[in-house]
């Protein structure tokens, strides 16, 4: 890559710049400069869809019409059937199941040929702002989580005919709820294994300040791996909250709902731990501790009835530690429960030791065959290599959601904004970028919704007579992206150096 002083895309004389080599000046420096600067469109988007040229460049972009309003769209929405295409790329092959928010379909990516599961929200509730919020919150939160025991979200969006959709890895197996219904309770060893993996997933999300909010056997999926190892996947983050302590009223499934949530208290790690205690009881006994004819009856028992000891309800010897774990996790007073999930797992590990089981890293290590371990190690090295290249490349690059919340940014991008530290929690609204790029947030929304790239040009003043013409390119993240699906990738690059 040539030094910055040699860059001249218009075959004119290169302009020497003082200081160390950098591809773009600091936005902070530009904002404080006495020289004015403007953001000029490389892509003048007309009111209706058409093809437009990019200034003096040969690039041509097809600019689609804006999406129809959701209310209008839902009015003509119909259920997707086999052979239909959702989102312009997912061909429906059949139905997998139904959930509280809609149907789950088996689909196949039209270009990749790879099968996925696609959740399609019910058209009758698609216009409900709260349901839309839950849907997008689930998609964004789950797509940001990478863990062996969490179902991966690979894509989400809105289809003009079928409404909101979310695409996830296709799991072969059954929910724990279905297994209990057809086969009865699990043996203590199997119950502990399932509970350990659920707990590890919940520990992971709590460590990232995320609550699940709806832990239940219907949201726990049993997958059989090629090595015939039992693998648990936690599903459905529809009631998750990224901000602990937020109170949106009583949400959740009554049979698993902590008493304080029924009383209107905000969700917390303690309420997830309560649900884990209910699930553990259900795994060991094959039934729920609190049931009733109505949700109100169930919640009344949640408030006043102590969870019975599972050892008293089964005809198989059960170590008293199981009773103790469940009693503590389902205490009516949140302060008397396990203080966190690692504490729950610590007690569970002691129980598993009494049953002659391995847990944690030792069990995971033994479960991986040499070839699988080598494959994972190679994958980790590739990921580290990609991170090193991304972090050190001199061109500012980042990924953010349509609101401008940055997920990842390389050092050059942070330096460009004049930001210190890492990208975690960085909001573009708090930077100087919107001042030189007034249509930034409108463009982010457009690219995210239309999934079409957009280019604009900025004139950045370095002080004195030094001006740099730079392109900013907004590109939708690939639909197959495991972490940044639904986000917009940003790249800035100089076009030429100018003298004002």
HUKA-V119848 format. One record per run of one state. SS is the DSSP state (@ for helix, = for strand, . for the rest). FROM is the first residue (numbers start at 1). LEN is the number of residues. Records with the same first field share a line. If there is no record, write none. Layout:
BEGIN
SS: FROM-LEN, FROM-LEN
END
This chain:
BEGIN
.: 1-3, 7-20, 33-6, 42-8, 54-6, 64-6, 76-9, 87-3, 100-2, 110-5, 122-1, 126-3, 144-6, 151-2, 160-3, 169-4, 184-4, 207-4, 212-5, 225-5, 235-6, 242-12, 257-2, 263-6, 286-9, 305-5, 313-7, 330-4, 337-4, 355-5, 368-2, 393-4, 401-4, 410-1, 418-9, 431-2, 437-3, 451-3, 464-2, 477-11, 500-1
@: 4-3, 27-6, 70-6, 123-3, 129-15, 176-8, 188-19, 217-3, 254-3, 259-4, 269-17, 295-10, 310-3, 320-10, 334-3, 341-14, 360-8, 370-23, 411-7, 428-3, 433-4, 440-11
=: 39-3, 50-4, 60-4, 85-2, 90-10, 102-8, 115-7, 150-1, 153-7, 163-6, 173-3, 211-1, 220-5, 230-5, 241-1, 397-4, 405-5, 427-1, 454-10, 466-11, 488-12
END
